[in-house]
Amino acid sequence: MKLLVTGATGKLGSKVMDVLLESVPADQLAVSVRNPEKAEDLRSRGVDVRQGDFDHPETLDTAFAGIDRLLIISADGDNDTRIRQHANAVEAAQRAGVKFIAYTSIANASESKNLMAPPHVATEKAIKETGIPYSFLRNNWYLENETGSIEGVLAGAPWVTSAGSCKTGWALQQDYAEAAAAVLSGDGHENTVYELSGPLYTQEELASALGEVLGKDIPVQQVTDEEYAEIMKGLGLPDFVIPIVVGIQESIRNGSLAVESNDFEKVLGRQVTPLNEGLKQIVNAIQAK
């Protein structure tokens, strides 16, 4: 049985590989990465490092050859780019005779008003149409995505948001990585959809939990999307990123991430890392820089 992870040098992919290497022999593991030189650490641990680029399907034919179970970690970029790249990966998996595909999707993808949902809807559809057994890992939201806001609070700023009072199912990337590794390497996950959502909290509740970790009150400043965009520009975010971060706030505000589910516990066999503990880890990592 040969397992392969795409994007294995990224933040999530590297964590998935660390988890897999704890329980799966290295000679059963392969990775597909755009720049193999960035995966030398994995190669030194006995992992089969293959070059694969979602923009060049011919490289994926070689990368996926002989693979039984595949984890496609969703790529970065605009919606059209991601749809095209994911389609290339799915088609290559079918040509290679892959027997199982796990894919990192987004919360409630098939019914979502999330502005980032279209690539995931298209990719889930493409995978289903291959007839290959699958598991869709509908990741809610990484707690690490709030690192910039946490850094702002540590510098004395309020918690700024335009997301209103709707809730999000934050969890640490480590929890998502362990879930992905469990599905890729485990049995009984064929044709499943997992809504991987932590306990739901509002922005105010998240800020309150961060205040408990830091031992201080954190004011929450609810602003309009336009005001949020200006604040983000003032923090130095590139112009092309502004619509993305504003879109995230809008998606949270319209309830896209307010998905109640115990699928995390089903897959992990444990509760997700508590919010305060996750925030403490992120604060410690920031302060250790």
C-alpha positions in Angstrom: 0.0 0.0 0.0 1.5 3.3 -1.1 0.2 6.6 0.2 0.9 10.0 -1.3 0.4 13.6 0.0 0.4 16.6 -2.3 1.7 20.0 -1.1 3.6 18.1 1.6 6.0 21.0 2.3 3.2 23.4 3.1 2.0 24.3 6.6 -0.7 21.6 6.7 1.0 19.1 4.5 4.2 19.0 6.6 2.1 18.4 9.7 0.2 15.6 8.0 3.6 13.9 7.0 4.9 14.2 10.6 1.8 12.4 11.9 1.9 9.7 9.2 5.6 9.0 9.9 4.7 8.2 13.5 2.6 5.2 12.4 3.2 4.3 8.7 6.6 2.9 7.5 8.4 5.6 5.5 8.8 3.2 2.5 5.0 3.3 2.1 4.9 7.1 2.0 5.4 9.4 -1.0 4.9 13.1 -1.5 4.3 15.2 -4.6 5.9 18.6 -4.4 6.6 21.4 -6.8 10.1 22.0 -5.5 11.7 18.7 -4.3 14.6 20.5 -2.8 12.3 21.8 -0.2 11.5 18.2 0.8 15.0 17.0 1.6 14.1 16.5 5.2 11.3 14.1 4.2 13.7 12.3 1.8 16.2 11.9 4.6 13.5 10.2 6.7 12.9 7.6 4.0 9.9 9.2 2.2 9.7 8.9 -1.6 9.9 12.5 -2.9 8.4 13.1 -6.3 8.2 16.2 -8.4 4.6 17.2 -9.3 3.2 20.5 -10.4 -0.6 21.0 -10.6 0.0 23.4 -13.5 1.8 20.7 -15.5 -0.4 17.5 -15.6 2.4 15.4 -17.2 4.4 15.7 -14.0 1.5 14.4 -12.0 1.3 11.2 -14.1 4.8 10.4 -12.9 4.2 11.6 -9.4 1.0 9.5 -8.9 2.3 6.3 -10.6 1.8 3.3 -8.4 -0.1 5.2 -5.7 -3.0 3.5 -3.9 -4.3 6.2 -1.6 -3.9 9.9 -2.3 -4.4 13.1 -0.2 -5.0 16.2 -2.4 -4.4 19.2 -0.2 -6.2 22.2 -1.9 -3.9 24.6 -3.6 -3.6 28.4 -3.0 -4.7 31.0 -5.5 -7.8 32.6 -7.0 -10.9 30.5 -7.6 -10.3 29.9 -11.3 -6.7 28.8 -10.8 -7.6 26.4 -8.0 -10.4 24.9 -10.1 -8.0 24.2 -13.0 -5.2 22.9 -10.8 -7.4 20.6 -8.8 -9.0 19.2 -12.0 -5.5 18.4 -13.3 -4.8 16.5 -10.1 -8.0 14.6 -10.1 -7.7 13.6 -13.8 -4.1 12.5 -13.2 -5.2 10.4 -10.2 -7.8 8.6 -12.4 -5.2 8.0 -15.1 -2.8 6.5 -12.5 -5.4 4.1 -11.2 -5.4 5.6 -7.7 -7.9 3.6 -5.5 -8.9 6.3 -2.9 -8.8 10.1 -2.8 -9.0 12.2 0.3 -9.4 16.0 -0.4 -9.2 19.0 1.9 -12.4 20.9 1.2 -14.2 23.7 3.0 -17.0 23.8 5.6 -20.5 22.9 4.2 -19.1 23.2 0.7 -22.1 21.9 -1.3 -24.5 24.5 0.2 -22.0 27.2 1.2 -22.3 30.9 0.6 -18.6 31.1 1.4 -16.9 33.1 -1.3 -14.1 30.6 -1.3 -16.4 27.6 -1.9 -16.5 27.4 -5.8 -13.1 25.5 -6.2 -14.2 23.0 -3.5 -17.6 22.5 -5.0 -16.0 21.9 -8.5 -13.3 19.6 -7.1 -15.7 17.5 -5.0 -17.9 17.0 -8.1 -14.9 16.1 -10.3 -13.7 13.5 -7.7 -17.2 11.9 -7.5 -17.4 11.7 -11.3 -14.3 9.6 -11.5 -16.0 6.8 -9.5 -12.9 6.5 -7.2 -13.8 6.0 -3.5 -13.3 9.3 -1.7 -13.4 11.2 1.5 -14.0 15.0 1.6 -12.4 16.6 4.6 -14.4 19.8 5.0 -12.0 21.8 7.1 -13.8 24.7 8.9 -11.2 27.3 9.8 -7.6 27.1 11.1 -7.1 28.9 14.4 -3.7 29.9 13.0 -5.5 32.0 10.4 -6.0 34.5 13.3 -2.3 35.0 14.0 -2.3 38.5 12.5 -5.1 39.6 14.7 -3.4 38.0 17.7 -0.2 39.8 16.9 -2.2 43.1 16.7 -3.7 42.5 20.2 -0.2 41.7 21.6 0.9 45.1 20.2 -2.0 46.8 22.0 -4.7 46.9 19.2 -8.3 45.9 19.7 -9.7 42.8 18.1 -11.0 44.2 14.7 -13.6 42.3 12.7 -16.5 42.9 10.3 -17.8 39.3 10.8 -20.6 40.3 13.1 -22.0 37.8 15.6 -21.9 34.7 13.5 -19.8 31.7 14.7 -16.8 29.8 13.4 -15.6 26.3 14.2 -11.9 27.1 14.8 -9.4 24.3 15.4 -5.6 24.0 15.3 -3.9 22.9 12.1 -2.5 20.0 14.1 -6.0 18.7 14.7 -6.8 19.0 11.0 -3.5 17.3 10.1 -4.2 14.4 12.4 -7.6 13.9 10.9 -6.3 13.9 7.4 -3.6 11.4 8.3 -6.1 9.1 10.0 -8.4 9.1 7.0 -5.6 8.6 4.5 -4.0 5.7 6.4 -7.1 4.2 8.0 -9.9 1.9 6.9 -13.7 2.5 6.5 -13.5 6.1 5.1 -14.7 5.3 1.6 -17.3 7.7 0.2 -17.5 9.8 3.3 -17.9 13.5 4.0 -16.5 14.8 7.2 -17.5 18.3 8.5 -14.3 19.0 10.5 -15.5 21.8 12.8 -14.4 22.6 16.3 -16.8 24.1 18.9 -18.5 27.2 17.5 -17.5 30.6 18.9 -18.3 34.2 17.9 -15.5 36.8 17.4 -16.3 38.2 20.8 -16.0 34.8 22.4 -12.7 34.2 20.7 -11.4 37.6 21.8 -12.5 36.8 25.4 -10.7 33.5 25.3 -7.6 35.2 24.1 -8.0 37.8 26.9 -8.0 34.9 29.4 -4.8 33.6 28.0 -3.1 37.0 28.1 -4.7 38.1 31.4 -6.2 41.3 30.1 -9.4 42.6 28.6 -9.5 42.8 24.8 -11.9 45.3 23.3 -13.7 44.1 20.1 -14.2 46.6 17.3 -16.9 45.7 14.9 -16.4 47.6 11.6 -17.8 47.6 8.1 -16.2 45.7 5.3 -14.9 49.0 3.8 -13.4 50.0 7.2 -11.9 46.5 7.6 -10.3 46.8 4.1 -8.7 50.2 5.0 -7.4 48.8 8.3 -5.9 45.8 6.5 -4.3 48.2 4.0 -2.9 50.2 6.8 -1.3 47.0 8.2 0.6 46.6 4.9 -1.3 43.8 3.3 -0.9 43.7 -0.5 -3.8 45.0 -2.5 -4.6 41.6 -4.1 -5.0 40.1 -0.6 -7.5 42.7 0.6 -10.6 41.3 -1.2 -9.7 37.8 0.1 -9.5 38.9 3.8 -12.7 41.0 3.5 -14.4 38.0 1.7 -13.5 35.8 4.7 -15.1 38.2 7.1 -18.2 38.3 4.9 -18.3 34.6 4.6 -18.2 34.3 8.4 -20.9 36.9 8.8 -23.3 35.1 6.5 -22.9 31.9 8.6 -20.8 29.8 6.2 -18.6 28.5 8.9 -21.2 28.0 11.6 -21.3 24.2 11.1 -22.1 22.1 14.2 -20.5 18.7 13.9 -18.9 15.9 15.9 -17.1 14.5 12.9 -13.7 15.6 14.3 -14.2 13.4 17.3 -15.3 10.5 15.1 -12.2 10.7 13.0 -9.7 11.5 15.8 -11.2 9.5 18.6 -10.7 12.4 20.9 -11.9 16.0 21.4 -10.2 18.8 19.5 -7.6 20.9 21.3 -9.5 23.3 23.6 -9.7 26.9 22.3 -7.7 28.4 25.2 -4.9 25.8 24.8 -4.8 26.4 21.0 -4.5 30.2 21.6 -1.8 29.7 24.2 0.2 27.7 21.6 -0.1 30.4 19.0 0.8 33.2 21.5 3.8 31.2 22.6 4.9 30.7 19.0 4.6 34.4 18.3 6.5 35.4 21.4 9.2 32.9 20.6 10.0 34.6 17.2 
